[in-house]
Amino acid sequence: MRFAEEMRKANRDLTFAGVIVVAPGEADAVVSAEQKTLLDALHLRKIDLADRVLVVNPGGYIGESTRREVVYARAGGKPVSFTEPFDQ
């Protein structure tokens, strides 16, 4: 997972600020195509549970999966914010 350490830091900071964090899952090794499909679907369900979405995007980078998740979150009426400026 890209930016794992930055996401862990955001998770810690938000948790200690009293925010319940529903974060993406992490894997210790490369995942199979089937596992990736499962994790992608699970992440969308986590977005459904969230009140808002924070995208951790050092340097303004947004990958294909994250773009899809941002579109999904916004379609569901979830506010989306970014840790770095992002041209949409």
PDB file of N, CA, C and O in Angstrom, chain B, residues numbered from 101:
ATOM      1  N   MET B 101       0.856  -1.176   0.000  1.00  0.00           N
ATOM      2  CA  MET B 101       0.000   0.000   0.000  1.00  0.00           C
ATOM      3  C   MET B 101       0.898   1.234   0.000  1.00  0.00           C
ATOM      4  O   MET B 101       1.818   1.352   0.809  1.00  0.00           O
ATOM      5  N   ARG B 102       0.619   2.127  -0.903  1.00  0.00           N
ATOM      6  CA  ARG B 102       1.370   3.369  -1.007  1.00  0.00           C
ATOM      7  C   ARG B 102       1.028   4.270   0.175  1.00  0.00           C
ATOM      8  O   ARG B 102      -0.127   4.326   0.597  1.00  0.00           O
ATOM      9  N   PHE B 103       2.006   4.962   0.701  1.00  0.00           N
ATOM     10  CA  PHE B 103       1.837   5.931   1.790  1.00  0.00           C
ATOM     11  C   PHE B 103       1.324   5.305   3.083  1.00  0.00           C
ATOM     12  O   PHE B 103       0.592   5.945   3.838  1.00  0.00           O
ATOM     13  N   ALA B 104       1.706   4.054   3.338  1.00  0.00           N
ATOM     14  CA  ALA B 104       1.221   3.355   4.529  1.00  0.00           C
ATOM     15  C   ALA B 104       1.611   4.088   5.808  1.00  0.00           C
ATOM     16  O   ALA B 104       0.785   4.246   6.707  1.00  0.00           O
ATOM     17  N   GLU B 105       2.844   4.531   5.898  1.00  0.00           N
ATOM     18  CA  GLU B 105       3.277   5.210   7.129  1.00  0.00           C
ATOM     19  C   GLU B 105       2.533   6.529   7.319  1.00  0.00           C
ATOM     20  O   GLU B 105       2.166   6.874   8.442  1.00  0.00           O
ATOM     21  N   GLU B 106       2.311   7.260   6.245  1.00  0.00           N
ATOM     22  CA  GLU B 106       1.549   8.513   6.336  1.00  0.00           C
ATOM     23  C   GLU B 106       0.107   8.245   6.764  1.00  0.00           C
ATOM     24  O   GLU B 106      -0.473   9.025   7.519  1.00  0.00           O
ATOM     25  N   MET B 107      -0.467   7.145   6.284  1.00  0.00           N
ATOM     26  CA  MET B 107      -1.835   6.795   6.693  1.00  0.00           C
ATOM     27  C   MET B 107      -1.875   6.384   8.162  1.00  0.00           C
ATOM     28  O   MET B 107      -2.817   6.726   8.877  1.00  0.00           O
ATOM     29  N   ARG B 108      -0.861   5.655   8.612  1.00  0.00           N
ATOM     30  CA  ARG B 108      -0.805   5.284  10.029  1.00  0.00           C
ATOM     31  C   ARG B 108      -0.715   6.527  10.912  1.00  0.00           C
ATOM     32  O   ARG B 108      -1.360   6.597  11.958  1.00  0.00           O
ATOM     33  N   LYS B 109       0.085   7.506  10.489  1.00  0.00           N
ATOM     34  CA  LYS B 109       0.214   8.746  11.254  1.00  0.00           C
ATOM     35  C   LYS B 109      -1.118   9.489  11.292  1.00  0.00           C
ATOM     36  O   LYS B 109      -1.532   9.955  12.353  1.00  0.00           O
ATOM     37  N   ALA B 110      -1.793   9.605  10.153  1.00  0.00           N
ATOM     38  CA  ALA B 110      -3.097  10.269  10.121  1.00  0.00           C
ATOM     39  C   ALA B 110      -4.083   9.535  11.028  1.00  0.00           C
ATOM     40  O   ALA B 110      -4.867  10.162  11.739  1.00  0.00           O
ATOM     41  N   ASN B 111      -4.039   8.207  10.999  1.00  0.00           N
ATOM     42  CA  ASN B 111      -4.905   7.390  11.853  1.00  0.00           C
ATOM     43  C   ASN B 111      -4.633   7.702  13.324  1.00  0.00           C
ATOM     44  O   ASN B 111      -5.565   7.929  14.096  1.00  0.00           O
ATOM     45  N   ARG B 112      -3.345   7.714  13.712  1.00  0.00           N
ATOM     46  CA  ARG B 112      -2.996   8.017  15.112  1.00  0.00           C
ATOM     47  C   ARG B 112      -3.465   9.413  15.500  1.00  0.00           C
ATOM     48  O   ARG B 112      -4.084   9.598  16.548  1.00  0.00           O
ATOM     49  N   ASP B 113      -3.165  10.402  14.646  1.00  0.00           N
ATOM     50  CA  ASP B 113      -3.528  11.789  14.958  1.00  0.00           C
ATOM     51  C   ASP B 113      -5.035  11.944  15.128  1.00  0.00           C
ATOM     52  O   ASP B 113      -5.496  12.588  16.071  1.00  0.00           O
ATOM     53  N   LEU B 114      -5.792  11.358  14.224  1.00  0.00           N
ATOM     54  CA  LEU B 114      -7.258  11.461  14.301  1.00  0.00           C
ATOM     55  C   LEU B 114      -7.794  10.703  15.517  1.00  0.00           C
ATOM     56  O   LEU B 114      -8.697  11.180  16.205  1.00  0.00           O
ATOM     57  N   THR B 115      -7.239   9.530  15.774  1.00  0.00           N
ATOM     58  CA  THR B 115      -7.680   8.735  16.923  1.00  0.00           C
ATOM     59  C   THR B 115      -7.470   9.507  18.220  1.00  0.00           C
ATOM     60  O   THR B 115      -8.365   9.555  19.065  1.00  0.00           O
ATOM     61  N   PHE B 116      -6.293  10.113  18.385  1.00  0.00           N
ATOM     62  CA  PHE B 116      -6.020  10.862  19.608  1.00  0.00           C
ATOM     63  C   PHE B 116      -6.770  12.187  19.656  1.00  0.00           C
ATOM     64  O   PHE B 116      -6.799  12.848  20.694  1.00  0.00           O
ATOM     65  N   ALA B 117      -7.376  12.578  18.541  1.00  0.00           N
ATOM     66  CA  ALA B 117      -8.250  13.756  18.523  1.00  0.00           C
ATOM     67  C   ALA B 117      -9.697  13.345  18.805  1.00  0.00           C
ATOM     68  O   ALA B 117     -10.598  14.184  18.790  1.00  0.00           O
ATOM     69  N   GLY B 118      -9.916  12.041  19.063  1.00  0.00           N
ATOM     70  CA  GLY B 118     -11.251  11.563  19.410  1.00  0.00           C
ATOM     71  C   GLY B 118     -12.099  11.148  18.228  1.00  0.00           C
ATOM     72  O   GLY B 118     -13.314  11.002  18.360  1.00  0.00           O
ATOM     73  N   VAL B 119     -11.480  10.955  17.072  1.00  0.00           N
ATOM     74  CA  VAL B 119     -12.212  10.577  15.857  1.00  0.00           C
ATOM     75  C   VAL B 119     -12.140   9.058  15.689  1.00  0.00           C
ATOM     76  O   VAL B 119     -11.073   8.464  15.842  1.00  0.00           O
ATOM     77  N   ILE B 120     -13.267   8.435  15.376  1.00  0.00           N
ATOM     78  CA  ILE B 120     -13.278   7.008  15.051  1.00  0.00           C
ATOM     79  C   ILE B 120     -12.793   6.872  13.615  1.00  0.00           C
ATOM     80  O   ILE B 120     -13.366   7.463  12.700  1.00  0.00           O
ATOM     81  N   VAL B 121     -11.740   6.093  13.424  1.00  0.00           N
ATOM     82  CA  VAL B 121     -11.113   5.953  12.105  1.00  0.00           C
ATOM     83  C   VAL B 121     -11.435   4.578  11.535  1.00  0.00           C
ATOM     84  O   VAL B 121     -11.216   3.557  12.188  1.00  0.00           O
ATOM     85  N   VAL B 122     -11.952   4.562  10.319  1.00  0.00           N
ATOM     86  CA  VAL B 122     -12.171   3.330   9.571  1.00  0.00           C
ATOM     87  C   VAL B 122     -11.178   3.392   8.413  1.00  0.00           C
ATOM     88  O   VAL B 122     -11.417   4.069   7.412  1.00  0.00           O
ATOM     89  N   ALA B 123     -10.071   2.683   8.561  1.00  0.00           N
ATOM     90  CA  ALA B 123      -8.960   2.798   7.615  1.00  0.00           C
ATOM     91  C   ALA B 123      -8.907   1.610   6.657  1.00  0.00           C
ATOM     92  O   ALA B 123      -9.479   0.554   6.929  1.00  0.00           O
ATOM     93  N   PRO B 124      -8.213   1.795   5.531  1.00  0.00           N
ATOM     94  CA  PRO B 124      -8.028   0.669   4.609  1.00  0.00           C
ATOM     95  C   PRO B 124      -7.250  -0.453   5.288  1.00  0.00           C
ATOM     96  O   PRO B 124      -6.458  -0.205   6.197  1.00  0.00           O
ATOM     97  N   GLY B 125      -7.473  -1.664   4.852  1.00  0.00           N
ATOM     98  CA  GLY B 125      -6.713  -2.798   5.363  1.00  0.00           C
ATOM     99  C   GLY B 125      -5.308  -2.795   4.792  1.00  0.00           C
ATOM    100  O   GLY B 125      -5.050  -2.198   3.747  1.00  0.00           O
ATOM    101  N   GLU B 126      -4.415  -3.462   5.479  1.00  0.00           N
ATOM    102  CA  GLU B 126      -3.030  -3.562   5.030  1.00  0.00           C
ATOM    103  C   GLU B 126      -2.657  -5.031   4.876  1.00  0.00           C
ATOM    104  O   GLU B 126      -3.182  -5.897   5.575  1.00  0.00           O
ATOM    105  N   ALA B 127      -1.735  -5.296   3.941  1.00  0.00           N
ATOM    106  CA  ALA B 127      -1.227  -6.647   3.736  1.00  0.00           C
ATOM    107  C   ALA B 127       0.286  -6.621   3.899  1.00  0.00           C
ATOM    108  O   ALA B 127       0.938  -5.644   3.529  1.00  0.00           O
ATOM    109  N   ASP B 128       0.843  -7.694   4.453  1.00  0.00           N
ATOM    110  CA  ASP B 128       2.289  -7.787   4.645  1.00  0.00           C
ATOM    111  C   ASP B 128       3.018  -8.229   3.376  1.00  0.00           C
ATOM    112  O   ASP B 128       4.238  -8.095   3.278  1.00  0.00           O
ATOM    113  N   ALA B 129       2.281  -8.746   2.421  1.00  0.00           N
ATOM    114  CA  ALA B 129       2.885  -9.262   1.191  1.00  0.00           C
ATOM    115  C   ALA B 129       2.040  -8.829  -0.002  1.00  0.00           C
ATOM    116  O   ALA B 129       0.974  -8.236   0.157  1.00  0.00           O
ATOM    117  N   VAL B 130       2.524  -9.129  -1.171  1.00  0.00           N
ATOM    118  CA  VAL B 130       1.770  -8.841  -2.396  1.00  0.00           C
ATOM    119  C   VAL B 130       0.478  -9.647  -2.359  1.00  0.00           C
ATOM    120  O   VAL B 130       0.481 -10.822  -1.991  1.00  0.00           O
ATOM    121  N   VAL B 131      -0.621  -9.014  -2.738  1.00  0.00           N
ATOM    122  CA  VAL B 131      -1.915  -9.693  -2.718  1.00  0.00           C
ATOM    123  C   VAL B 131      -2.251 -10.209  -4.110  1.00  0.00           C
ATOM    124  O   VAL B 131      -1.813  -9.653  -5.117  1.00  0.00           O
ATOM    125  N   SER B 132      -3.024 -11.265  -4.147  1.00  0.00           N
ATOM    126  CA  SER B 132      -3.465 -11.838  -5.416  1.00  0.00           C
ATOM    127  C   SER B 132      -4.559 -10.958  -6.023  1.00  0.00           C
ATOM    128  O   SER B 132      -5.078 -10.057  -5.364  1.00  0.00           O
ATOM    129  N   ALA B 133      -4.896 -11.219  -7.258  1.00  0.00           N
ATOM    130  CA  ALA B 133      -5.964 -10.474  -7.926  1.00  0.00           C
ATOM    131  C   ALA B 133      -7.286 -10.663  -7.189  1.00  0.00           C
ATOM    132  O   ALA B 133      -8.069  -9.722  -7.061  1.00  0.00           O
ATOM    133  N   GLU B 134      -7.532 -11.877  -6.704  1.00  0.00           N
ATOM    134  CA  GLU B 134      -8.766 -12.156  -5.974  1.00  0.00           C
ATOM    135  C   GLU B 134      -8.794 -11.381  -4.652  1.00  0.00           C
ATOM    136  O   GLU B 134      -9.824 -10.823  -4.273  1.00  0.00           O
ATOM    137  N   GLN B 135      -7.662 -11.355  -3.962  1.00  0.00           N
ATOM    138  CA  GLN B 135      -7.587 -10.607  -2.707  1.00  0.00           C
ATOM    139  C   GLN B 135      -7.762  -9.112  -2.953  1.00  0.00           C
ATOM    140  O   GLN B 135      -8.419  -8.431  -2.166  1.00  0.00           O
ATOM    141  N   LYS B 136      -7.184  -8.598  -4.033  1.00  0.00           N
ATOM    142  CA  LYS B 136      -7.318  -7.179  -4.375  1.00  0.00           C
ATOM    143  C   LYS B 136      -8.781  -6.840  -4.633  1.00  0.00           C
ATOM    144  O   LYS B 136      -9.265  -5.804  -4.177  1.00  0.00           O
ATOM    145  N   THR B 137      -9.478  -7.686  -5.348  1.00  0.00           N
ATOM    146  CA  THR B 137     -10.905  -7.472  -5.614  1.00  0.00           C
ATOM    147  C   THR B 137     -11.692  -7.450  -4.310  1.00  0.00           C
ATOM    148  O   THR B 137     -12.564  -6.600  -4.127  1.00  0.00           O
ATOM    149  N   LEU B 138     -11.394  -8.374  -3.408  1.00  0.00           N
ATOM    150  CA  LEU B 138     -12.057  -8.434  -2.109  1.00  0.00           C
ATOM    151  C   LEU B 138     -11.771  -7.173  -1.298  1.00  0.00           C
ATOM    152  O   LEU B 138     -12.687  -6.582  -0.727  1.00  0.00           O
ATOM    153  N   LEU B 139     -10.499  -6.757  -1.245  1.00  0.00           N
ATOM    154  CA  LEU B 139     -10.128  -5.570  -0.475  1.00  0.00           C
ATOM    155  C   LEU B 139     -10.768  -4.309  -1.051  1.00  0.00           C
ATOM    156  O   LEU B 139     -11.207  -3.439  -0.299  1.00  0.00           O
ATOM    157  N   ASP B 140     -10.824  -4.205  -2.379  1.00  0.00           N
ATOM    158  CA  ASP B 140     -11.460  -3.044  -3.008  1.00  0.00           C
ATOM    159  C   ASP B 140     -12.933  -2.949  -2.617  1.00  0.00           C
ATOM    160  O   ASP B 140     -13.419  -1.867  -2.285  1.00  0.00           O
ATOM    161  N   ALA B 141     -13.642  -4.073  -2.654  1.00  0.00           N
ATOM    162  CA  ALA B 141     -15.059  -4.088  -2.275  1.00  0.00           C
ATOM    163  C   ALA B 141     -15.229  -3.769  -0.792  1.00  0.00           C
ATOM    164  O   ALA B 141     -16.137  -3.030  -0.412  1.00  0.00           O
ATOM    165  N   LEU B 142     -14.363  -4.321   0.035  1.00  0.00           N
ATOM    166  CA  LEU B 142     -14.421  -4.060   1.471  1.00  0.00           C
ATOM    167  C   LEU B 142     -14.177  -2.579   1.768  1.00  0.00           C
ATOM    168  O   LEU B 142     -14.824  -1.998   2.640  1.00  0.00           O
ATOM    169  N   HIS B 143     -13.242  -1.977   1.038  1.00  0.00           N
ATOM    170  CA  HIS B 143     -12.949  -0.567   1.254  1.00  0.00           C
ATOM    171  C   HIS B 143     -14.160   0.303   0.903  1.00  0.00           C
ATOM    172  O   HIS B 143     -14.417   1.297   1.581  1.00  0.00           O
ATOM    173  N   LEU B 144     -14.895  -0.053  -0.132  1.00  0.00           N
ATOM    174  CA  LEU B 144     -16.115   0.698  -0.459  1.00  0.00           C
ATOM    175  C   LEU B 144     -17.139   0.568   0.657  1.00  0.00           C
ATOM    176  O   LEU B 144     -17.833   1.536   0.965  1.00  0.00           O
ATOM    177  N   ARG B 145     -17.250  -0.608   1.271  1.00  0.00           N
ATOM    178  CA  ARG B 145     -18.182  -0.780   2.399  1.00  0.00           C
ATOM    179  C   ARG B 145     -17.739   0.088   3.572  1.00  0.00           C
ATOM    180  O   ARG B 145     -18.580   0.632   4.287  1.00  0.00           O
ATOM    181  N   LYS B 146     -16.429   0.225   3.780  1.00  0.00           N
ATOM    182  CA  LYS B 146     -15.922   1.085   4.846  1.00  0.00           C
ATOM    183  C   LYS B 146     -16.274   2.541   4.562  1.00  0.00           C
ATOM    184  O   LYS B 146     -16.603   3.292   5.481  1.00  0.00           O
ATOM    185  N   ILE B 147     -16.208   2.937   3.311  1.00  0.00           N
ATOM    186  CA  ILE B 147     -16.618   4.298   2.938  1.00  0.00           C
ATOM    187  C   ILE B 147     -18.092   4.491   3.261  1.00  0.00           C
ATOM    188  O   ILE B 147     -18.490   5.558   3.728  1.00  0.00           O
ATOM    189  N   ASP B 148     -18.907   3.468   3.017  1.00  0.00           N
ATOM    190  CA  ASP B 148     -20.334   3.550   3.355  1.00  0.00           C
ATOM    191  C   ASP B 148     -20.532   3.828   4.846  1.00  0.00           C
ATOM    192  O   ASP B 148     -21.462   4.543   5.219  1.00  0.00           O
ATOM    193  N   LEU B 149     -19.677   3.278   5.694  1.00  0.00           N
ATOM    194  CA  LEU B 149     -19.789   3.451   7.144  1.00  0.00           C
ATOM    195  C   LEU B 149     -19.290   4.817   7.621  1.00  0.00           C
ATOM    196  O   LEU B 149     -19.667   5.284   8.697  1.00  0.00           O
ATOM    197  N   ALA B 150     -18.450   5.444   6.820  1.00  0.00           N
ATOM    198  CA  ALA B 150     -17.781   6.680   7.243  1.00  0.00           C
ATOM    199  C   ALA B 150     -18.705   7.892   7.177  1.00  0.00           C
ATOM    200  O   ALA B 150     -19.639   7.944   6.377  1.00  0.00           O
ATOM    201  N   ASP B 151     -18.417   8.870   8.045  1.00  0.00           N
ATOM    202  CA  ASP B 151     -19.094  10.166   7.985  1.00  0.00           C
ATOM    203  C   ASP B 151     -18.432  11.075   6.959  1.00  0.00           C
ATOM    204  O   ASP B 151     -19.082  11.916   6.339  1.00  0.00           O
ATOM    205  N   ARG B 152     -17.127  10.889   6.794  1.00  0.00           N
ATOM    206  CA  ARG B 152     -16.360  11.676   5.827  1.00  0.00           C
ATOM    207  C   ARG B 152     -15.144  10.861   5.432  1.00  0.00           C
ATOM    208  O   ARG B 152     -14.821   9.858   6.069  1.00  0.00           O
ATOM    209  N   VAL B 153     -14.465  11.301   4.365  1.00  0.00           N
ATOM    210  CA  VAL B 153     -13.296  10.587   3.859  1.00  0.00           C
ATOM    211  C   VAL B 153     -12.115  11.550   3.822  1.00  0.00           C
ATOM    212  O   VAL B 153     -12.216  12.658   3.294  1.00  0.00           O
ATOM    213  N   LEU B 154     -11.006  11.117   4.383  1.00  0.00           N
ATOM    214  CA  LEU B 154      -9.758  11.862   4.298  1.00  0.00           C
ATOM    215  C   LEU B 154      -8.813  11.070   3.403  1.00  0.00           C
ATOM    216  O   LEU B 154      -8.496   9.917   3.693  1.00  0.00           O
ATOM    217  N   VAL B 155      -8.366  11.690   2.321  1.00  0.00           N
ATOM    218  CA  VAL B 155      -7.424  11.058   1.402  1.00  0.00           C
ATOM    219  C   VAL B 155      -6.018  11.512   1.784  1.00  0.00           C
ATOM    220  O   VAL B 155      -5.720  12.707   1.778  1.00  0.00           O
ATOM    221  N   VAL B 156      -5.169  10.562   2.111  1.00  0.00           N
ATOM    222  CA  VAL B 156      -3.770  10.857   2.411  1.00  0.00           C
ATOM    223  C   VAL B 156      -3.029  10.808   1.077  1.00  0.00           C
ATOM    224  O   VAL B 156      -2.865   9.746   0.476  1.00  0.00           O
ATOM    225  N   ASN B 157      -2.585  11.985   0.628  1.00  0.00           N
ATOM    226  CA  ASN B 157      -1.991  12.083  -0.709  1.00  0.00           C
ATOM    227  C   ASN B 157      -0.724  12.940  -0.728  1.00  0.00           C
ATOM    228  O   ASN B 157      -0.718  14.026  -1.307  1.00  0.00           O
ATOM    229  N   PRO B 158       0.351  12.452  -0.097  1.00  0.00           N
ATOM    230  CA  PRO B 158       1.602  13.211  -0.110  1.00  0.00           C
ATOM    231  C   PRO B 158       2.006  13.600  -1.533  1.00  0.00           C
ATOM    232  O   PRO B 158       1.937  12.790  -2.458  1.00  0.00           O
ATOM    233  N   GLY B 159       2.425  14.845  -1.684  1.00  0.00           N
ATOM    234  CA  GLY B 159       2.828  15.332  -2.999  1.00  0.00           C
ATOM    235  C   GLY B 159       1.669  15.533  -3.952  1.00  0.00           C
ATOM    236  O   GLY B 159       1.882  15.839  -5.125  1.00  0.00           O
ATOM    237  N   GLY B 160       0.433  15.366  -3.467  1.00  0.00           N
ATOM    238  CA  GLY B 160      -0.737  15.533  -4.314  1.00  0.00           C
ATOM    239  C   GLY B 160      -1.072  14.322  -5.164  1.00  0.00           C
ATOM    240  O   GLY B 160      -1.948  14.395  -6.026  1.00  0.00           O
ATOM    241  N   TYR B 161      -0.382  13.200  -4.934  1.00  0.00           N
ATOM    242  CA  TYR B 161      -0.592  11.999  -5.754  1.00  0.00           C
ATOM    243  C   TYR B 161      -1.911  11.312  -5.401  1.00  0.00           C
ATOM    244  O   TYR B 161      -2.232  11.115  -4.229  1.00  0.00           O
ATOM    245  N   ILE B 162      -2.659  10.955  -6.432  1.00  0.00           N
ATOM    246  CA  ILE B 162      -3.885  10.161  -6.284  1.00  0.00           C
ATOM    247  C   ILE B 162      -3.824   9.041  -7.324  1.00  0.00           C
ATOM    248  O   ILE B 162      -3.732   9.309  -8.523  1.00  0.00           O
ATOM    249  N   GLY B 163      -3.875   7.797  -6.868  1.00  0.00           N
ATOM    250  CA  GLY B 163      -3.852   6.665  -7.790  1.00  0.00           C
ATOM    251  C   GLY B 163      -5.242   6.327  -8.317  1.00  0.00           C
ATOM    252  O   GLY B 163      -6.244   6.911  -7.903  1.00  0.00           O
ATOM    253  N   GLU B 164      -5.276   5.385  -9.225  1.00  0.00           N
ATOM    254  CA  GLU B 164      -6.529   4.983  -9.874  1.00  0.00           C
ATOM    255  C   GLU B 164      -7.567   4.488  -8.875  1.00  0.00           C
ATOM    256  O   GLU B 164      -8.731   4.882  -8.946  1.00  0.00           O
ATOM    257  N   SER B 165      -7.157   3.629  -7.943  1.00  0.00           N
ATOM    258  CA  SER B 165      -8.107   3.103  -6.949  1.00  0.00           C
ATOM    259  C   SER B 165      -8.653   4.223  -6.077  1.00  0.00           C
ATOM    260  O   SER B 165      -9.846   4.261  -5.779  1.00  0.00           O
ATOM    261  N   THR B 166      -7.781   5.129  -5.672  1.00  0.00           N
ATOM    262  CA  THR B 166      -8.218   6.238  -4.819  1.00  0.00           C
ATOM    263  C   THR B 166      -9.172   7.149  -5.573  1.00  0.00           C
ATOM    264  O   THR B 166     -10.161   7.609  -5.004  1.00  0.00           O
ATOM    265  N   ARG B 167      -8.895   7.416  -6.837  1.00  0.00           N
ATOM    266  CA  ARG B 167      -9.821   8.232  -7.653  1.00  0.00           C
ATOM    267  C   ARG B 167     -11.217   7.597  -7.677  1.00  0.00           C
ATOM    268  O   ARG B 167     -12.231   8.275  -7.517  1.00  0.00           O
ATOM    269  N   ARG B 168     -11.234   6.291  -7.879  1.00  0.00           N
ATOM    270  CA  ARG B 168     -12.511   5.563  -7.920  1.00  0.00           C
ATOM    271  C   ARG B 168     -13.226   5.677  -6.575  1.00  0.00           C
ATOM    272  O   ARG B 168     -14.444   5.849  -6.533  1.00  0.00           O
ATOM    273  N   GLU B 169     -12.479   5.583  -5.483  1.00  0.00           N
ATOM    274  CA  GLU B 169     -13.067   5.673  -4.148  1.00  0.00           C
ATOM    275  C   GLU B 169     -13.574   7.079  -3.846  1.00  0.00           C
ATOM    276  O   GLU B 169     -14.597   7.236  -3.180  1.00  0.00           O
ATOM    277  N   VAL B 170     -12.870   8.104  -4.328  1.00  0.00           N
ATOM    278  CA  VAL B 170     -13.326   9.485  -4.146  1.00  0.00           C
ATOM    279  C   VAL B 170     -14.642   9.692  -4.883  1.00  0.00           C
ATOM    280  O   VAL B 170     -15.571  10.288  -4.338  1.00  0.00           O
ATOM    281  N   VAL B 171     -14.729   9.208  -6.108  1.00  0.00           N
ATOM    282  CA  VAL B 171     -15.971   9.322  -6.877  1.00  0.00           C
ATOM    283  C   VAL B 171     -17.100   8.596  -6.140  1.00  0.00           C
ATOM    284  O   VAL B 171     -18.211   9.116  -6.037  1.00  0.00           O
ATOM    285  N   TYR B 172     -16.817   7.402  -5.631  1.00  0.00           N
ATOM    286  CA  TYR B 172     -17.807   6.617  -4.896  1.00  0.00           C
ATOM    287  C   TYR B 172     -18.277   7.358  -3.651  1.00  0.00           C
ATOM    288  O   TYR B 172     -19.476   7.443  -3.382  1.00  0.00           O
ATOM    289  N   ALA B 173     -17.323   7.892  -2.894  1.00  0.00           N
ATOM    290  CA  ALA B 173     -17.675   8.608  -1.662  1.00  0.00           C
ATOM    291  C   ALA B 173     -18.540   9.824  -1.964  1.00  0.00           C
ATOM    292  O   ALA B 173     -19.548  10.058  -1.297  1.00  0.00           O
ATOM    293  N   ARG B 174     -18.149  10.587  -2.956  1.00  0.00           N
ATOM    294  CA  ARG B 174     -18.923  11.786  -3.303  1.00  0.00           C
ATOM    295  C   ARG B 174     -20.319  11.418  -3.814  1.00  0.00           C
ATOM    296  O   ARG B 174     -21.294  12.104  -3.507  1.00  0.00           O
ATOM    297  N   ALA B 175     -20.413  10.354  -4.579  1.00  0.00           N
ATOM    298  CA  ALA B 175     -21.728   9.908  -5.066  1.00  0.00           C
ATOM    299  C   ALA B 175     -22.627   9.521  -3.896  1.00  0.00           C
ATOM    300  O   ALA B 175     -23.850   9.637  -3.982  1.00  0.00           O
ATOM    301  N   GLY B 176     -22.021   9.063  -2.806  1.00  0.00           N
ATOM    302  CA  GLY B 176     -22.774   8.702  -1.607  1.00  0.00           C
ATOM    303  C   GLY B 176     -22.978   9.868  -0.655  1.00  0.00           C
ATOM    304  O   GLY B 176     -23.490   9.694   0.451  1.00  0.00           O
ATOM    305  N   GLY B 177     -22.573  11.070  -1.091  1.00  0.00           N
ATOM    306  CA  GLY B 177     -22.786  12.252  -0.278  1.00  0.00           C
ATOM    307  C   GLY B 177     -21.772  12.443   0.846  1.00  0.00           C
ATOM    308  O   GLY B 177     -22.006  13.232   1.761  1.00  0.00           O
ATOM    309  N   LYS B 178     -20.657  11.735   0.785  1.00  0.00           N
ATOM    310  CA  LYS B 178     -19.634  11.858   1.827  1.00  0.00           C
ATOM    311  C   LYS B 178     -18.723  13.039   1.509  1.00  0.00           C
ATOM    312  O   LYS B 178     -18.271  13.178   0.373  1.00  0.00           O
ATOM    313  N   PRO B 179     -18.447  13.888   2.492  1.00  0.00           N
ATOM    314  CA  PRO B 179     -17.445  14.940   2.270  1.00  0.00           C
ATOM    315  C   PRO B 179     -16.063  14.293   2.128  1.00  0.00           C
ATOM    316  O   PRO B 179     -15.724  13.364   2.860  1.00  0.00           O
ATOM    317  N   VAL B 180     -15.278  14.794   1.183  1.00  0.00           N
ATOM    318  CA  VAL B 180     -13.937  14.270   0.936  1.00  0.00           C
ATOM    319  C   VAL B 180     -12.943  15.411   1.089  1.00  0.00           C
ATOM    320  O   VAL B 180     -13.117  16.485   0.513  1.00  0.00           O
ATOM    321  N   SER B 181     -11.890  15.161   1.882  1.00  0.00           N
ATOM    322  CA  SER B 181     -10.812  16.135   2.008  1.00  0.00           C
ATOM    323  C   SER B 181      -9.488  15.420   1.760  1.00  0.00           C
ATOM    324  O   SER B 181      -9.408  14.191   1.770  1.00  0.00           O
ATOM    325  N   PHE B 182      -8.455  16.226   1.539  1.00  0.00           N
ATOM    326  CA  PHE B 182      -7.143  15.695   1.167  1.00  0.00           C
ATOM    327  C   PHE B 182      -6.091  16.283   2.105  1.00  0.00           C
ATOM    328  O   PHE B 182      -6.236  17.411   2.577  1.00  0.00           O
ATOM    329  N   THR B 183      -5.029  15.513   2.373  1.00  0.00           N
ATOM    330  CA  THR B 183      -3.950  16.013   3.210  1.00  0.00           C
ATOM    331  C   THR B 183      -3.063  16.981   2.458  1.00  0.00           C
ATOM    332  O   THR B 183      -2.392  17.804   3.080  1.00  0.00           O
ATOM    333  N   GLU B 184      -3.041  16.906   1.141  1.00  0.00           N
ATOM    334  CA  GLU B 184      -2.255  17.792   0.269  1.00  0.00           C
ATOM    335  C   GLU B 184      -3.177  18.342  -0.813  1.00  0.00           C
ATOM    336  O   GLU B 184      -4.161  17.694  -1.172  1.00  0.00           O
ATOM    337  N   PRO B 185      -2.875  19.521  -1.335  1.00  0.00           N
ATOM    338  CA  PRO B 185      -3.708  20.053  -2.419  1.00  0.00           C
ATOM    339  C   PRO B 185      -3.792  19.063  -3.576  1.00  0.00           C
ATOM    340  O   PRO B 185      -2.829  18.372  -3.906  1.00  0.00           O
ATOM    341  N   PHE B 186      -4.961  19.020  -4.169  1.00  0.00           N
ATOM    342  CA  PHE B 186      -5.209  18.075  -5.278  1.00  0.00           C
ATOM    343  C   PHE B 186      -6.098  18.762  -6.297  1.00  0.00           C
ATOM    344  O   PHE B 186      -7.203  19.202  -5.978  1.00  0.00           O
ATOM    345  N   ASP B 187      -5.610  18.849  -7.518  1.00  0.00           N
ATOM    346  CA  ASP B 187      -6.410  19.416  -8.618  1.00  0.00           C
ATOM    347  C   ASP B 187      -7.401  18.381  -9.090  1.00  0.00           C
ATOM    348  O   ASP B 187      -7.016  17.309  -9.558  1.00  0.00           O
ATOM    349  N   GLN B 188      -8.659  18.692  -8.970  1.00  0.00           N
ATOM    350  CA  GLN B 188      -9.686  17.720  -9.321  1.00  0.00           C
ATOM    351  C   GLN B 188     -10.183  18.030 -10.672  1.00  0.00           C
ATOM    352  O   GLN B 188     -11.062  17.335 -11.180  1.00  0.00           O
TER     353      GLN B 188
END
